[in-house]
Each structure stands twice: as structure tokens, then as C-alpha cells.
Amino acid sequence: MKKQSKQSLTYLKFLNLVHAVRQLPAFPPMDPMEERLLNQLAASWHAGIQVTVLEAMRMSQDASATTVHRRLKTLRKKGIISLDIDETDNRIKYIAPTDLATAYFAKLGQCLDLATKG
């Protein structure tokens, strides 16, 4: 078998750590679509962009708007996101991370730190 590079070992260690985080009772289980959607939202939030429900429904090229909307509802039920109503137009709802989402992202960041130190 071919010797693995340090980078590939670091990545595999990261994946194992992330798998362990996903098993923690502190975080509700998410399906792959929910994870992907949450990651897309996180990238927007990090860039300082507020995302509306309608915008989120158009974000994914590999899922229908209906599927995305369903996943937003499940993420909300799981306490990972919240919906903030626009101050001037009650029809517009912005998706925001909850404290649980922030804790999840922090835990994933710790996984990255641990994987790169080894």
C-alpha cells in the first residue's frame, strides 16, 4: 500500500474528529442536505450577508426550493437556526444561527485545530 501524505492523514484525522462531534448528544443529528445547507449559510454569515428564506431556497443547485424549505424547517425545529422578521416588511424572514449553531461551528473549528496539530 502506498504511504499516505501528511496532508491526507491530517484530513482523515479531521474527518474522524468531525464524525465524533456529530455523535455528541449536545448536537442534533443532521442529514447531509441539512449539513450542506448549514455550511452554505455559515459562509454567507461569515461574509456578513443576511440570508432570507427565499434566497436560501435558491442557494442550492442540487436541491429543489421545496427540499431546501423543508430542511430549513427541520433545522429550525432542531434549534440550529432561527428566523428573524424584517423590521419593515413582515413577509421577509432572515435566517440566523442560534447559540447551538455557533457552538457546533466552534466544535468543528476545534476539530480542525486538533487535526493540524498532530
N, CA, C and O atoms as a DFTB+ gen file, in Angstrom:
472 C
 N C O
     1  1       0.845      -1.177       0.000
     2  2       0.000       0.000       0.000
     3  2       0.888       1.237       0.000
     4  3       1.929       1.260       0.656
     5  1       0.484       2.242      -0.719
     6  2       1.232       3.477      -0.848
     7  2       1.183       4.283       0.450
     8  3       0.143       4.352       1.104
     9  1       2.301       4.884       0.814
    10  2       2.360       5.701       2.027
    11  2       1.517       6.968       1.841
    12  3       1.589       7.626       0.803
    13  1       0.719       7.297       2.861
    14  2      -0.140       8.474       2.785
    15  2       0.654       9.725       3.143
    16  3       1.542       9.690       3.995
    17  1       0.324      10.821       2.486
    18  2       0.984      12.083       2.783
    19  2       0.482      12.634       4.111
    20  3      -0.574      12.240       4.606
    21  1       1.250      13.541       4.671
    22  2       0.862      14.167       5.937
    23  2      -0.479      14.890       5.787
    24  3      -1.307      14.861       6.698
    25  1      -0.694      15.541       4.632
    26  2      -1.945      16.258       4.416
    27  2      -3.140      15.314       4.386
    28  3      -4.194      15.626       4.941
    29  1      -2.982      14.166       3.743
    30  2      -4.119      13.239       3.691
    31  2      -4.395      12.656       5.080
    32  3      -5.552      12.435       5.436
    33  1      -3.348      12.408       5.862
    34  2      -3.553      11.923       7.225
    35  2      -4.240      12.986       8.078
    36  3      -5.106      12.670       8.894
    37  1      -3.850      14.243       7.888
    38  2      -4.490      15.345       8.622
    39  2      -5.971      15.414       8.278
    40  3      -6.810      15.591       9.161
    41  1      -6.289      15.274       7.003
    42  2      -7.684      15.329       6.575
    43  2      -8.473      14.159       7.147
    44  3      -9.599      14.336       7.613
    45  1      -7.888      12.967       7.114
    46  2      -8.579      11.792       7.665
    47  2      -8.789      11.935       9.167
    48  3      -9.831      11.537       9.689
    49  1      -7.813      12.497       9.861
    50  2      -7.971      12.747      11.292
    51  2      -9.113      13.744      11.527
    52  3      -9.925      13.564      12.434
    53  1      -9.164      14.789      10.704
    54  2     -10.238      15.780      10.796
    55  2     -11.600      15.109      10.592
    56  3     -12.531      15.354      11.359
    57  1     -11.717      14.275       9.575
    58  2     -12.993      13.589       9.312
    59  2     -13.411      12.719      10.494
    60  3     -14.587      12.688      10.856
    61  1     -12.466      12.024      11.088
    62  2     -12.787      11.194      12.260
    63  2     -13.251      12.044      13.430
    64  3     -14.195      11.678      14.131
    65  1     -12.593      13.175      13.645
    66  2     -12.997      14.068      14.729
    67  2     -14.396      14.635      14.486
    68  3     -15.210      14.707      15.406
    69  1     -14.667      15.035      13.249
    70  2     -15.993      15.567      12.907
    71  2     -17.058      14.495      13.113
    72  3     -18.143      14.778      13.619
    73  1     -16.747      13.279      12.723
    74  2     -17.692      12.173      12.940
    75  2     -18.010      12.030      14.430
    76  3     -19.162      11.818      14.808
    77  1     -16.987      12.145      15.264
    78  2     -17.189      12.046      16.715
    79  2     -18.065      13.195      17.225
    80  3     -18.918      12.985      18.087
    81  1     -17.863      14.396      16.704
    82  2     -18.679      15.549      17.105
    83  2     -20.133      15.319      16.735
    84  3     -21.036      15.631      17.511
    85  1     -20.356      14.778      15.562
    86  2     -21.731      14.522      15.109
    87  2     -22.456      13.517      15.994
    88  3     -23.686      13.493      16.029
    89  1     -21.705      12.695      16.705
    90  2     -22.298      11.690      17.589
    91  2     -22.595      12.239      18.978
    92  3     -23.272      11.584      19.770
    93  1     -22.094      13.438      19.283
    94  2     -22.304      14.013      20.609
    95  2     -23.787      14.317      20.841
    96  3     -24.469      14.805      19.941
    97  1     -24.283      14.029      22.040
    98  2     -25.694      14.311      22.325
    99  2     -26.004      15.816      22.381
   100  3     -27.170      16.208      22.350
   101  1     -24.978      16.646      22.463
   102  2     -25.196      18.095      22.525
   103  2     -25.720      18.650      21.199
   104  3     -26.336      19.715      21.161
   105  1     -25.467      17.913      20.115
   106  2     -25.873      18.393      18.793
   107  2     -26.854      17.416      18.161
   108  3     -26.616      16.209      18.146
   109  1     -27.967      17.947      17.635
   110  2     -28.935      17.056      16.998
   111  2     -28.364      16.491      15.697
   112  3     -27.587      17.162      15.017
   113  1     -28.742      15.278      15.355
   114  2     -28.252      14.709      14.092
   115  2     -28.798      15.500      12.902
   116  3     -29.938      15.963      12.906
   117  1     -27.949      15.637      11.889
   118  2     -28.351      16.327      10.659
   119  2     -28.078      15.410       9.478
   120  3     -27.078      14.693       9.453
   121  1     -28.970      15.441       8.508
   122  2     -28.723      14.666       7.296
   123  2     -27.760      15.456       6.404
   124  3     -27.523      16.637       6.655
   125  1     -27.205      14.827       5.373
   126  2     -26.220      15.515       4.529
   127  2     -26.736      16.820       3.901
   128  3     -25.978      17.779       3.757
   129  1     -27.998      16.854       3.536
   130  2     -28.563      18.068       2.942
   131  2     -28.604      19.200       3.970
   132  3     -28.296      20.346       3.644
   133  1     -28.979      18.882       5.198
   134  2     -29.002      19.893       6.258
   135  2     -27.594      20.419       6.524
   136  3     -27.397      21.623       6.685
   137  1     -26.618      19.515       6.569
   138  2     -25.216      19.915       6.773
   139  2     -24.764      20.857       5.660
   140  3     -24.179      21.907       5.927
   141  1     -25.036      20.477       4.417
   142  2     -24.632      21.285       3.264
   143  2     -25.288      22.660       3.312
   144  3     -24.629      23.672       3.074
   145  1     -26.563      22.698       3.614
   146  2     -27.285      23.962       3.702
   147  2     -26.725      24.823       4.829
   148  3     -26.527      26.025       4.655
   149  1     -26.471      24.214       5.977
   150  2     -25.907      24.958       7.100
   151  2     -24.530      25.514       6.752
   152  3     -24.207      26.639       7.135
   153  1     -23.717      24.746       6.035
   154  2     -22.410      25.236       5.619
   155  2     -22.526      26.406       4.644
   156  3     -21.758      27.364       4.728
   157  1     -23.480      26.330       3.727
   158  2     -23.694      27.443       2.791
   159  2     -24.133      28.695       3.551
   160  3     -23.660      29.796       3.269
   161  1     -25.025      28.522       4.500
   162  2     -25.474      29.653       5.304
   163  2     -24.321      30.229       6.122
   164  3     -24.178      31.447       6.230
   165  1     -23.499      29.349       6.698
   166  2     -22.363      29.800       7.511
   167  2     -21.404      30.651       6.694
   168  3     -20.881      31.649       7.192
   169  1     -21.169      30.271       5.453
   170  2     -20.282      31.048       4.591
   171  2     -20.861      32.449       4.360
   172  3     -20.123      33.433       4.360
   173  1     -22.159      32.535       4.166
   174  2     -22.803      33.841       3.988
   175  2     -22.739      34.663       5.268
   176  3     -22.418      35.851       5.236
   177  1     -23.043      34.027       6.391
   178  2     -22.998      34.744       7.671
   179  2     -21.601      35.253       7.954
   180  3     -21.432      36.372       8.438
   181  1     -20.589      34.436       7.654
   182  2     -19.202      34.846       7.882
   183  2     -18.844      36.068       7.035
   184  3     -18.055      36.916       7.454
   185  1     -19.428      36.146       5.852
   186  2     -19.187      37.289       4.962
   187  2     -20.045      38.497       5.336
   188  3     -19.977      39.536       4.680
   189  1     -20.848      38.360       6.387
   190  2     -21.690      39.469       6.828
   191  2     -22.968      39.634       6.025
   192  3     -23.588      40.697       6.045
   193  1     -23.359      38.588       5.323
   194  2     -24.548      38.644       4.473
   195  2     -25.737      38.045       5.217
   196  3     -25.671      36.919       5.710
   197  1     -26.820      38.808       5.293
   198  2     -28.065      38.277       5.832
   199  2     -28.759      37.511       4.715
   200  3     -28.855      37.993       3.587
   201  1     -29.238      36.324       5.034
   202  2     -29.882      35.476       4.033
   203  2     -31.358      35.344       4.375
   204  3     -31.715      34.992       5.500
   205  1     -32.207      35.628       3.406
   206  2     -33.640      35.447       3.605
   207  2     -33.996      33.993       3.283
   208  3     -33.225      33.269       2.654
   209  1     -35.162      33.598       3.723
   210  2     -35.641      32.244       3.416
   211  2     -35.719      32.061       1.911
   212  3     -35.300      31.027       1.389
   213  1     -36.245      33.045       1.213
   214  2     -36.372      32.949      -0.243
   215  2     -35.006      32.803      -0.909
   216  3     -34.855      32.004      -1.833
   217  1     -34.014      33.560      -0.455
   218  2     -32.662      33.450      -1.014
   219  2     -32.071      32.072      -0.738
   220  3     -31.425      31.483      -1.605
   221  1     -32.291      31.571       0.453
   222  2     -31.774      30.248       0.805
   223  2     -32.391      29.171      -0.072
   224  3     -31.726      28.204      -0.443
   225  1     -33.653      29.339      -0.399
   226  2     -34.332      28.350      -1.232
   227  2     -33.727      28.285      -2.632
   228  3     -33.884      27.285      -3.333
   229  1     -33.035      29.350      -3.040
   230  2     -32.394      29.394      -4.360
   231  2     -30.894      29.066      -4.295
   232  3     -30.240      28.989      -5.335
   233  1     -30.346      28.872      -3.097
   234  2     -28.907      28.682      -2.926
   235  2     -28.376      27.369      -3.487
   236  3     -27.283      27.321      -4.051
   237  1     -29.138      26.334      -3.331
   238  2     -28.654      25.002      -3.671
   239  2     -28.991      24.640      -5.111
   240  3     -30.143      24.701      -5.541
   241  1     -27.945      24.260      -5.841
   242  2     -28.160      23.857      -7.228
   243  2     -28.545      22.389      -7.350
   244  3     -29.025      21.948      -8.394
   245  1     -28.330      21.633      -6.267
   246  2     -28.622      20.209      -6.336
   247  2     -29.876      19.795      -5.552
   248  3     -30.133      18.609      -5.348
   249  1     -30.651      20.802      -5.116
   250  2     -31.892      20.504      -4.396
   251  2     -32.960      21.513      -4.806
   252  3     -32.669      22.671      -5.105
   253  1     -34.174      21.050      -4.811
   254  2     -35.279      21.936      -5.178
   255  2     -35.549      22.935      -4.054
   256  3     -35.144      22.727      -2.911
   257  1     -36.228      24.004      -4.393
   258  2     -36.593      25.021      -3.405
   259  2     -37.447      24.406      -2.298
   260  3     -37.318      24.772      -1.130
   261  1     -38.305      23.488      -2.668
   262  2     -39.161      22.821      -1.691
   263  2     -38.338      22.007      -0.701
   264  3     -38.598      22.033       0.502
   265  1     -37.353      21.292      -1.208
   266  2     -36.478      20.493      -0.344
   267  2     -35.707      21.398       0.612
   268  3     -35.610      21.106       1.804
   269  1     -35.167      22.481       0.100
   270  2     -34.430      23.421       0.945
   271  2     -35.350      23.990       2.023
   272  3     -34.959      24.089       3.186
   273  1     -36.567      24.361       1.640
   274  2     -37.509      24.912       2.604
   275  2     -37.815      23.897       3.710
   276  3     -37.894      24.252       4.887
   277  1     -37.986      22.631       3.316
   278  2     -38.220      21.577       4.316
   279  2     -37.041      21.440       5.259
   280  3     -37.219      21.269       6.465
   281  1     -35.832      21.516       4.711
   282  2     -34.636      21.397       5.558
   283  2     -34.493      22.615       6.477
   284  3     -34.033      22.476       7.610
   285  1     -34.871      23.779       6.015
   286  2     -34.854      24.956       6.890
   287  2     -35.802      24.745       8.067
   288  3     -35.485      25.098       9.202
   289  1     -36.965      24.169       7.785
   290  2     -37.925      23.899       8.855
   291  2     -37.362      22.908       9.866
   292  3     -37.550      23.080      11.070
   293  1     -36.665      21.857       9.384
   294  2     -36.120      20.877      10.317
   295  2     -34.947      21.463      11.110
   296  3     -34.792      21.171      12.296
   297  1     -34.125      22.286      10.460
   298  2     -33.024      22.935      11.181
   299  2     -33.572      23.864      12.268
   300  3     -32.991      23.989      13.346
   301  1     -34.682      24.501      11.969
   302  2     -35.313      25.385      12.963
   303  2     -35.875      24.564      14.123
   304  3     -35.704      24.935      15.284
   305  1     -36.539      23.463      13.820
   306  2     -37.086      22.593      14.866
   307  2     -35.979      22.023      15.753
   308  3     -36.179      21.817      16.951
   309  1     -34.822      21.772      15.163
   310  2     -33.687      21.236      15.907
   311  2     -32.955      22.312      16.711
   312  3     -32.048      22.009      17.485
   313  1     -33.359      23.572      16.520
   314  2     -32.756      24.665      17.285
   315  2     -31.437      25.163      16.734
   316  3     -30.680      25.822      17.448
   317  1     -31.144      24.863      15.474
   318  2     -29.873      25.249      14.872
   319  2     -29.958      26.619      14.200
   320  3     -28.978      27.363      14.170
   321  1     -31.120      26.943      13.669
   322  2     -31.329      28.261      13.072
   323  2     -32.587      28.890      13.672
   324  3     -33.442      28.208      14.236
   325  1     -32.667      30.202      13.531
   326  2     -33.889      30.913      13.900
   327  2     -34.268      31.799      12.723
   328  3     -33.461      32.045      11.826
   329  1     -35.491      32.265      12.739
   330  2     -35.962      33.173      11.700
   331  2     -36.271      34.515      12.337
   332  3     -37.062      34.605      13.276
   333  1     -35.642      35.552      11.817
   334  2     -35.852      36.915      12.297
   335  2     -36.680      37.666      11.273
   336  3     -36.332      37.700      10.093
   337  1     -37.763      38.263      11.713
   338  2     -38.655      39.005      10.813
   339  2     -38.067      40.373      10.529
   340  3     -37.574      41.051      11.430
   341  1     -38.124      40.773       9.264
   342  2     -37.644      42.085       8.839
   343  2     -38.427      43.181       9.561
   344  3     -39.634      43.060       9.770
   345  1     -37.738      44.233       9.931
   346  2     -38.369      45.316      10.691
   347  2     -39.397      46.104       9.888
   348  3     -40.333      46.667      10.456
   349  1     -39.225      46.147       8.567
   350  2     -40.141      46.958       7.757
   351  2     -41.139      46.132       6.945
   352  3     -42.172      46.650       6.521
   353  1     -40.835      44.859       6.728
   354  2     -41.722      44.024       5.928
   355  2     -41.853      42.658       6.601
   356  3     -40.924      41.851       6.560
   357  1     -42.994      42.403       7.216
   358  2     -43.212      41.160       7.959
   359  2     -43.176      39.903       7.094
   360  3     -43.094      38.793       7.618
   361  1     -43.237      40.071       5.779
   362  2     -43.189      38.909       4.891
   363  2     -41.770      38.374       4.731
   364  3     -41.584      37.222       4.342
   365  1     -40.777      39.194       5.026
   366  2     -39.375      38.810       4.849
   367  2     -38.832      38.255       6.164
   368  3     -38.936      38.885       7.217
   369  1     -38.249      37.051       6.072
   370  2     -37.653      36.410       7.246
   371  2     -36.185      36.112       6.949
   372  3     -35.847      35.515       5.927
   373  1     -35.325      36.543       7.869
   374  2     -33.896      36.294       7.744
   375  2     -33.523      35.065       8.572
   376  3     -34.029      34.865       9.676
   377  1     -32.641      34.262       8.024
   378  2     -32.170      33.070       8.729
   379  2     -30.958      33.475       9.553
   380  3     -30.038      34.120       9.051
   381  1     -30.968      33.089      10.820
   382  2     -29.863      33.438      11.721
   383  2     -29.403      32.188      12.466
   384  3     -30.201      31.297      12.754
   385  1     -28.114      32.133      12.771
   386  2     -27.626      30.994      13.563
   387  2     -28.029      31.155      15.026
   388  3     -28.073      32.271      15.544
   389  1     -28.316      30.069      15.669
   390  2     -28.616      30.092      17.102
   391  2     -27.313      29.854      17.875
   392  3     -26.261      29.625      17.280
   393  1     -27.400      29.909      19.182
   394  2     -26.236      29.599      20.014
   395  2     -25.767      28.163      19.772
   396  3     -24.572      27.875      19.832
   397  1     -26.714      27.270      19.499
   398  2     -26.364      25.883      19.207
   399  2     -25.528      25.785      17.933
   400  3     -24.551      25.037      17.887
   401  1     -25.904      26.533      16.906
   402  2     -25.127      26.548      15.657
   403  2     -23.735      27.103      15.901
   404  3     -22.750      26.568      15.392
   405  1     -23.652      28.167      16.674
   406  2     -22.357      28.771      16.981
   407  2     -21.473      27.779      17.736
   408  3     -20.276      27.682      17.462
   409  1     -22.053      27.047      18.678
   410  2     -21.301      26.036      19.422
   411  2     -20.842      24.908      18.496
   412  3     -19.732      24.396      18.637
   413  1     -21.699      24.526      17.556
   414  2     -21.355      23.475      16.595
   415  2     -20.178      23.910      15.729
   416  3     -19.237      23.144      15.521
   417  1     -20.233      25.143      15.227
   418  2     -19.137      25.652      14.402
   419  2     -17.843      25.738      15.211
   420  3     -16.766      25.447      14.692
   421  1     -17.947      26.133      16.471
   422  2     -16.768      26.215      17.336
   423  2     -16.160      24.822      17.541
   424  3     -14.940      24.663      17.531
   425  1     -17.017      23.827      17.725
   426  2     -16.534      22.460      17.922
   427  2     -15.846      21.951      16.655
   428  3     -14.817      21.280      16.735
   429  1     -16.405      22.264      15.495
   430  2     -15.765      21.871      14.239
   431  2     -14.425      22.581      14.073
   432  3     -13.471      21.996      13.560
   433  1     -14.351      23.830      14.500
   434  2     -13.089      24.560      14.462
   435  2     -12.038      23.900      15.348
   436  3     -10.863      23.831      14.987
   437  1     -12.472      23.415      16.514
   438  2     -11.559      22.692      17.399
   439  2     -11.059      21.413      16.732
   440  3      -9.901      21.031      16.897
   441  1     -11.931      20.764      15.984
   442  2     -11.535      19.562      15.260
   443  2     -10.426      19.892      14.255
   444  3      -9.451      19.152      14.124
   445  1     -10.588      20.984      13.568
   446  2      -9.578      21.405      12.593
   447  2      -8.252      21.696      13.279
   448  3      -7.192      21.293      12.800
   449  1      -8.319      22.398      14.403
   450  2      -7.105      22.699      15.173
   451  2      -6.409      21.410      15.619
   452  3      -5.195      21.266      15.473
   453  1      -7.185      20.488      16.158
   454  2      -6.603      19.222      16.639
   455  2      -5.990      18.414      15.492
   456  3      -4.919      17.827      15.643
   457  1      -6.664      18.389      14.365
   458  2      -6.170      17.616      13.226
   459  2      -4.855      18.177      12.692
   460  3      -3.986      17.416      12.267
   461  1      -4.707      19.471      12.710
   462  2      -3.497      20.079      12.158
   463  2      -2.325      20.084      13.126
   464  3      -1.185      20.297      12.713
   465  1      -2.585      19.854      14.403
   466  2      -1.501      19.844      15.397
   467  2      -0.785      18.503      15.470
   468  3       0.332      18.415      15.981
   469  1      -1.430      17.460      14.959
   470  2      -0.906      16.131      15.166
   471  2       0.082      15.693      14.168
   472  3       0.591      14.575      14.253
